Amino acid sequence: MLSFSFKNRIAFNYILSSSILIAIVFLSIFTIVKYSVNQHINEEIQEELYKHLDDVSTDSNDTYLIQVDQWRAREHNSISVNPVFVEFYDNNKQLIDKSPNLKNSNVELLENSKNNKFSDTKLNGIPIRQIQTPIINKEKVVGYLVVAMSLEDFEIVQILKNILLISYPLILILLFLIARFFAGKSIKPVSTIIDTSSQITKDNLKTRIPLPVNKDELYVLSQNINNLLDRVENAIEREKQFTSDASHELRTPLAVMKGTMEVLIRKPRDQKEYEEKINFCITEVDRLNHMVDQLLLLARFENQKQNIKNETIYLNAIILDNLTRFSSKIENKKLKVNTEFSEDFYIQSDNYLVSIVISNLISNAIKYSNKNGEININLVNNNNQISFSIADKGIGISPVDIDKIFNSFYRSDVTNHAEIKGTGLGLSIVKRLCDLLKLEIAVESKLNQGTTFILSFPLAKLK
């Protein structure tokens, strides 16, 4: 198959449809003209036939008589615009008389099956149309009348046919060139897209495709490509930032442990000091392990390649199970946890991922609550949606930081609360999973008064 350019394919498809339409129009014109001309000739021949039948009479001996003076007076002896040829035959098909314009030529008398039918024949090589009819007296054939007319003056049909056959390919060629020209102008923005796209590399993501003036499909295509480039650029920037932050966060505990070990080996220490430094290193290793686990978890959902299950989950049980897991931390800070579940709630989602979201929110509420503080957890039915809220009365979040808390490694007001340890990945994981599970998450907070996280789950339809 020939390989056409996009411009030529547009022109070719246009010509293909146009050729069918033009062929139908030309064929219709030719058919109508041919029918009209043939009908006109037939009517004239038929009219002449009736006139000459009126000139025929029969005697008592069943012999038909021709009124010669009358039919010859009709100028059959002259070459008119449409010359008519007339012949009379007896019942034995012998010529009796003919119009003078035939001179030494004769119109062929056809077989009886052609009686009263129009037939195209030739007279001295000239195309004619003739009709023959039997002359009947008392239900007996006494002779034949033949009337013919020259078709030379009606060659308009053949001329029209030749004109249409010659003009058809010429029109198609002309239309192809015109269509190709306008197709080239129409797809010019595509060339711009190709040229601009070739300039875009991983090191040059700032370039954007100029939007066409007309807001057509190419405008939408260019706009969508630009939006895609924006998303790619943002994703790469986030990846660079994430890599930089992760590198920094991983190096910090390693540097601390290395420094601690170097201090220990400089001189002999007593048992208590060794134990203290080793326990500190173990704590840093645990923190490092926790950070690596969270980074792996975040990377796992970054590409959204996790197979999400769709199962019926008893939400009340997930919350209570997670509270049990954090019971020791709750007791250490002497926190009061109030749970209010108006009924048993079931949702349709992934049990493991929902558990991670709930776990991180409870962990955050415990971490940022003051000692002897209070945490309130509510589950309510809100317009066929389950609303889960967890509120602490801890340090709160400043309005400046509230839009950044879901960013990876971001921790609010670290300087004033150095005692609160963390990696800044928990809420980032929560947001990523909420997007993945199509859950709505909202946060309300006042500095030094507390923070409330609200999750909205669709209500499961139990069978």
N, C-alpha and C positions, 0 to 999 in steps of 0.2 A: 504494500500500500504506500502511495506517495506521501511524503511528509510535508504538509503545508504549514506555513506560518499561521499564527492566530488571525492576522489580518486577512490572509488569503482564504482561510476557512470560513470566516464571516462572509466574505464576498461570494465564495463558492456556494454556501448554504442559501444565501439570498438569491443567487442566480438559479439554483436548483428549484426553489419554490416559484421564482418568477417565470422560469421556462415552462413549467407545468401550466401556470395561469395564462401565459401568452399563447401557448399551444392550444389551450381550450378556446380562447378568444378567437384566434385565427381560424381554427377549425369551424367554430360557430359561424363566423363571417362567410367563410367559403361555402359552407353547407347552405346557409340562407340565400346567398347570391346564386348559387347553382340551382337551388330549388326554384327561386323566383324566375330565373331565365328560362329554365326548362318548362315551367308552368306557362310562361308567356308564349313560348314557341308552340307548345301543345294546344293552347287556346286558339292561336292563329290558324294552325293546321286544321283543328276541329271546325273552326268557323268556315274555312274554305271548303271543307268536306261537305258541310251541310248546304252551302250555296250550290255546289255542283250536283249534289243529289237532287236539288230542286229542278235542275235543268234536264233531268232524265224522266222520260215517260215510256210506257209500254203500249203496244198495239194489241189487236185481237189475237194475233199469233204468238203472243208472249215474247215479242221481240221489242227490246227497249230502244227508244229513239232519243237521240241527243239533240238538244236545241243549240246547235253549233254557234249560231250568230250571237246568242246571248252570252255564253260562257267565254267566247273568244273576245267579246267586247270588253271584258274586264281587265284588259291589258296584260294578259298572260304572255303576250308576245314581246313584252318589254322587260329589260333587266331593271327591276325595282330594287329598293333597299333590301327587302326580304323576298327574293324571287320565289314564286310558287310554281311547282311542276305538277301537271295533271295528266293522267292517262286513263283511258277506258279500255276494258277488256271484255270479250264475250264470255259465255259460260265454259268455253273450251280453253280459256286463258289465252286467247289470241288477241293481239292488239287491234283495237278498232280506230282509236283516235288519240291524239296527245296534244299538249299545249305546244305552240310554235317555239317557245324558248328552249325546248329540249333538242330541237334540230335533229341531228342524226343519233342522238343518245336516247336511251330508254331507262326508266326507273325499273328496277328489278321487282317482278311480281313474286311475292314470298309465298310460302306454303300456307295452307288454310289455317293452320294453328296460330298464325300471326294475324288473323283477321281482327279488325277493330282494336289493334294494339299498336302502340308507338314503337318504332324500331329505328335504330341508328345504322345507316348503311352509307355507301359512297356512290357518287355519280361522277365518273371520269376523275376519280381520285379526290373529289371534293366531298367533305362530310355533309350528309343530309339526314333529315329525320322524316320518316314517311309513316303513313297509315293507309291501310287498304280495307275496304269494306265491301261485302258482296251486295249486289243489286238484286233484290228479291221481289218476285211477282207471284202472287197466289202460292206463297210458301215454297217457291221454287227459285233457285239461283239462276238468274238469266245473264249475269255479267259481274264485273268487278270495277270499282273506282279506286284509283290510287292517287293520293295527294301527298306531295313531299315539299319540303322547304329546306333551303340551303342553311347550313350552320356556320358558314364562314363569317357572317356578320355577328355571330354570337360567340366569337372566340374570347370574349371578355372573361369568361370563366377560366379558360386556360391561362390567359394573361394574369388574372388575379392569383391563380395557383402558383405561377412562376414567381410573381412578385412576393407572395407570402413565404415561399420556400427560400428565396434569396435573402429577404429582409429578416427572417427569423434568426439565423445565426449571427447576422450583423448586429441586430438589436441586442442579443445576448452578450456578445463581445463588448459592445458599448456599455451595457449595464454593468458588466463585470468590472470594467475599468473605473466606472463612476463609483460603484459600491466599494471597490478596493480603496479608492481615494478617500471616501468619507469614513470607511472603517478604520483607515490609518489615522485619520484625525480623531476619531472617537476613542481609540485605544491609546492615544498619546500618553494619558496619565499612567497607563500600565508600564510604558517605557520608563517613565519617571520613577515609578515604584521599583522597577528592576535596577535602575541606576543607583537609586538611594540605598536599596537593600544591599547592594554589593559593597557599599562603603561602611556598612555596619558590621563591626566585629566585637569580640568580647572586650576589647580594650577601647572601643568607641561605640558606646551605647547611647550617646547623647543625640545623635543624628535622628531626625524624624522626617517622615515622608510629607511633602507639601500637599495640603488638601486641595482637590480640584475646586473650581469655581462653582460648577453645577453640583447640587447635592443629590447625586444619583447613586447607583450601585458602587461605582468606583470610589466615590466619596466615602461611602460606608466602609468599603474594603480598606481604604487608606486609614480611616479613623480607627478601625479595629486593629490594624497592624501597629499603629502608633500606641494604642492602648496595650497591646501585647508587649511591645517594647518597654513601655512604662513598668509593666508587671515584672518583666524579666530583669530590668535594671534594678527595681526595688528588691527583688529576690536575691540578686547577686550582692547588692549592698548589705542586705540583712545577713547573707552568708558570710561576707567579709567581716561584718561587725561581730557576728556570732563567733567566728573563728578567733578573732582578736580577743574577745571577752573570755572565751573558753580557755584560750592559751594563757591569758593573764590569771584567771581564777585557778587554773591547775598548777601554774608555776608558783603561786603564792604559798600554798601549804607545803609544797616540796622544798621551797627555799627556807621556810620556817623550820622544817624537820632537819634539813641539812645543817642549818645554823646551830640548832640545838645539839645535834650529834657532834659537831666540831667543838662546841664549848665543853661537852662532856669528856672528850679525849685529850683535852689540853693538859689536864692534871688529874690525879686520883681524886675521887669523890667518895663521900660516905654512902651507905646503903640507901638511906632515905632520899638523898638528892638524886641518885640514879633512878629510883622508883618513880619519883616525881617527874623527871624528864621523860622517862620511857612512857609513863601514862599519858603525858602530854602528846608525845609522838603518836601513841595509839589513837588518841582522840582526833588528831589531825588526819591520820590514815582513815579512820571511820568517816570523817567529814569528806575526805577525798573520794572514798568509795561511794558515798551517798551522792556526791556531785557527779561522778562518772555514770552512776546508774540513771540519774536524772537526765544527763546529757544524751545518753543512749536512748532513753525513752523519748526525749524530745526529738532526736534525729529520726527515730522510728516513725513518728507521726508527722514529721516535717514534710515528707514526700507523700503522705496519706496513702501508704501502701498497706496499712493494717487492714486485715479482713474484718469488717465490722459485722458482728453477729446481730441478729434480730430475735430477741427472746423476751419473754415476759418476766419482769423483775419486780420483786416485792421491795419497794423503796424503803419502807419503814425498817426492814431487817438490815439493809445495807448501812443505814445511819447508825443503828444500835450496835452493829458489829464493829464499825469503825470507832465508835466511842469506847467500846471495850478494849480495843487495841491501844488507845491512847489513855487508858485509865490511870496508868502510873504517872504520866506527865500531868494529868488533871489533878491527881492527889498531891503531887509535889508542889504545885502552885496554889493548892487549896481553892480550886475553882468550883463554882456551882453551875451545873449544866441543867437547864430546863428544856425539856422536850414536850412539844404539844402537837400531837397528831390527831386531827379531828376524826380520822377513819383510816382504814387500811388502803394504801395507795399502790397501784400497779402501773408500771410503764412498759413500753415496748422499746427496748434498746439493747446495748451491749453491757452485760453485767460487770465485766472486768473494767471497762473504760469508765463507766459511771462510778464504780467504786473508787477509782483513782481520783476522779474529780471531787467526790465527797470527802475522801481522805485528805486531800491537799487543803480543802477549805477548812476542815476541822482542825488540821495541824496549824494552819495560819492563825485561826481564832485563838487557839491555845497559846501559841508563841507570842502573839502581840497583846494578850490580855495581861492586866496587872495582877499581882498576887492577891488572893482572896476576891478575885473578880467574878464576873457572871457571864455565862454564854447562853443565849436563847436560840433554840432550833424549832422551827415551825414548819408544818406541812399542811397546806390548805388547798381546797378545790376552788380555783378561780376561773370561772367561765370555761369549763371543760378543759382547763389546764391545771396541772399540779404546780403549785408555787412552793419551792423550798427556799427558806431563808435561814441564814445563820448570822447572828449578831453578837458581837463582843463589846465590852465596855473598856477597851484598852486605849492604846496611844493614838489611834486614828491616823488618818492620812491627810496631808495638807492639800488644798485645792490645786496647787501647782503640780503635785506629783500624781494626782489621781488618774490622769490620762496615760501615765507611763508605767503603771504597776504591772501590766501584762507583757512588758518587754523583757526579753531574756536578760538575766543578771542584774536587773534593776531592783534596787532596794531603797525604800524611802527613809530619809533622815537617819542614815547609818551613823553619822558622827555623834549624834546625841543619844543613840541607843546602841552602843558598841557591844553591850552585853547580850543582845539578841543575835544569835548566830543564824546564818542561812546562806543559800547560794543564789537567791533571786531567780530561781527557775520554776518554783512551784506554781505561781499564778500563770506563768507563760505556758506551762503544760496544761493547766486548767482551761485557758482560752483556746489552745490548739484543739483540745478534745471537744470542747463545746462547739467549735466550728465544724469539727468532723462529725459529731453526733447531731448537728443542727439544733442545738439548745441555745436558748437566750440567757445571757448572763448580764446582770447589772450590779453596780456597786454604789453604795451611799456611805459617806464617811464625814466625820467632823473631827478636827484635830483635838486630841486629848479627851474625846468623848466616846469614841468607838467607831466600829465599821460594820456594815451589813452587806452581805453578799446574797443576791437573789437569783435563783435558777428557775427557769420555766420548762416543765416537761409536758409533752402531749400525753393525755390520759389514754391508757391502753384499753381496748375493747375486749373484755373477757367473754369467752363463749359460754 
